[in-house]
């Protein structure tokens, strides 16, 4: 099964990107979310708050797209390329943060694609080319 990854904030949080991810899930791609966010447990430790729903919006989208919670990676503000170093079997990672895109492209074999909302179809078209 082919693996693909999406950033969450300002990427998979958008309904247009969710439609693309949904098509991939329905085509038997293994879709992952790789986010800079802290996990709920890390938020509780760091902020000393009892918040088990800090990432409620992210989990709601994952559930609506049938993305397994085991396929959600919280990078806790560490560079995402650190995750992709050890997980280079992804076809692409779509992200709106150019620094993350450049880091992943420079430090791993994963093709990171820059998502710019104003030219979103160009980024999605690049992802589709990588799938072929």
Order of alpha helices (4+ residues) and beta strands (2+ residues): beta-alpha-beta-alpha-alpha-beta-alpha-beta-alpha-beta-alpha
